[in-house]
Amino acid sequence: MVLRKAALCAALLLTLAAGKCENTPADVIKQVQDQAVKVCGFLPVASTVGAIIDALGGGGSASVVLTAANGICAAVKPKVNALASSKPEFMGVPIEGSFVEKK
């Protein structure tokens, strides 16, 4: 996972250096976290968000932010038939974080 995060950061930094993006990796992660809190009141940890962005192909576009946030919210939504011990996942990434008050 560390290698994937490093690759994501490197790709985003190269994009920034080329002048094609205004967001840093930290900005994109924060945008996903804020959107998830807004949508479903769940604050995912930064490493979870970074891994999901990587699984989505990287980047900081609005569609990546929305897809990541909506996917996280869908994964943490209680399911009627879910096993009590099953951990929510999106794009093969286990979701870690906590529910907080919606903004």
C-alpha positions as CSV (number, residue, x, y, z in Angstrom):
1,M,0.0,0.0,0.0
2,V,2.9,2.4,0.8
3,L,4.3,1.8,-2.7
4,R,0.9,2.6,-4.3
5,K,0.6,5.8,-2.3
6,A,4.1,6.8,-3.3
7,A,3.3,6.1,-6.9
8,L,0.1,8.2,-6.6
9,C,1.9,11.1,-5.0
10,A,4.7,10.9,-7.7
11,A,2.1,10.9,-10.5
12,L,0.2,13.8,-9.0
13,L,3.5,15.7,-8.4
14,L,4.5,15.2,-12.0
15,T,1.2,16.5,-13.1
16,L,1.6,19.5,-10.9
17,A,5.1,20.1,-12.3
18,A,3.7,20.0,-15.8
19,G,1.2,22.7,-14.8
20,K,-1.9,20.5,-15.6
21,C,-3.3,20.4,-12.1
22,E,-3.8,22.9,-9.3
23,N,-4.4,20.3,-6.5
24,T,-1.8,18.6,-4.4
25,P,-2.4,15.0,-3.3
26,A,-3.2,16.3,0.1
27,D,-5.8,18.7,-1.4
28,V,-7.5,15.9,-3.3
29,I,-7.6,13.6,-0.2
30,K,-9.1,16.4,1.8
31,Q,-11.7,17.1,-0.9
32,V,-12.8,13.4,-0.9
33,Q,-12.9,13.4,2.9
34,D,-15.0,16.6,3.0
35,Q,-17.4,15.2,0.3
36,A,-17.8,11.9,2.2
37,V,-18.6,13.7,5.4
38,K,-21.1,15.9,3.5
39,V,-22.8,12.9,1.7
40,C,-23.0,10.3,4.5
41,G,-21.3,11.6,7.7
42,F,-18.3,9.3,7.3
43,L,-14.7,10.6,7.6
44,P,-12.3,8.1,5.9
45,V,-8.7,8.1,6.9
46,A,-6.2,9.6,4.5
47,S,-4.5,6.3,3.6
48,T,-7.9,4.8,2.6
49,V,-8.7,7.8,0.4
50,G,-5.2,7.7,-1.2
51,A,-5.5,4.0,-2.0
52,I,-9.0,4.5,-3.5
53,I,-7.8,7.4,-5.7
54,D,-4.9,5.1,-6.8
55,A,-7.4,2.3,-7.6
56,L,-9.5,4.8,-9.6
57,G,-6.4,5.7,-11.7
58,G,-5.3,8.7,-9.8
59,G,-5.9,12.4,-10.6
60,G,-7.7,15.1,-8.8
61,S,-10.6,15.8,-11.1
62,A,-14.1,16.5,-9.7
63,S,-15.3,13.1,-11.1
64,V,-12.5,11.2,-9.1
65,V,-13.4,13.1,-6.0
66,L,-17.1,12.4,-6.3
67,T,-16.6,8.8,-7.4
68,A,-14.3,8.1,-4.4
69,A,-16.6,9.8,-1.9
70,N,-19.8,8.2,-3.2
71,G,-18.1,4.8,-3.3
72,I,-16.9,5.2,0.3
73,C,-20.4,6.1,1.4
74,A,-22.0,3.2,-0.4
75,A,-19.5,0.8,1.2
76,V,-20.1,2.0,4.8
77,K,-23.9,2.1,4.4
78,P,-25.3,-0.6,6.7
79,K,-26.4,-3.6,4.7
80,V,-29.2,-5.9,5.9
81,N,-27.5,-9.2,5.0
82,A,-23.9,-8.2,5.8
83,L,-21.9,-10.3,8.1
84,A,-21.1,-8.5,11.4
85,S,-17.4,-9.1,10.9
86,S,-17.2,-8.0,7.3
87,K,-15.2,-4.9,6.7
88,P,-16.6,-2.4,4.1
89,E,-14.5,-2.2,0.8
90,F,-14.6,-0.1,-2.3
91,M,-12.4,-0.9,-5.4
92,G,-10.8,-3.6,-3.3
93,V,-9.7,-1.2,-0.6
94,P,-10.8,-1.8,3.0
95,I,-12.5,1.4,4.3
96,E,-11.2,2.8,7.5
97,G,-12.5,5.8,9.3
98,S,-15.4,6.9,11.5
99,F,-18.8,8.4,11.4
100,V,-18.9,12.1,12.3
101,E,-21.5,14.8,12.4
102,K,-22.5,15.8,8.8
103,K,-21.3,19.3,7.7
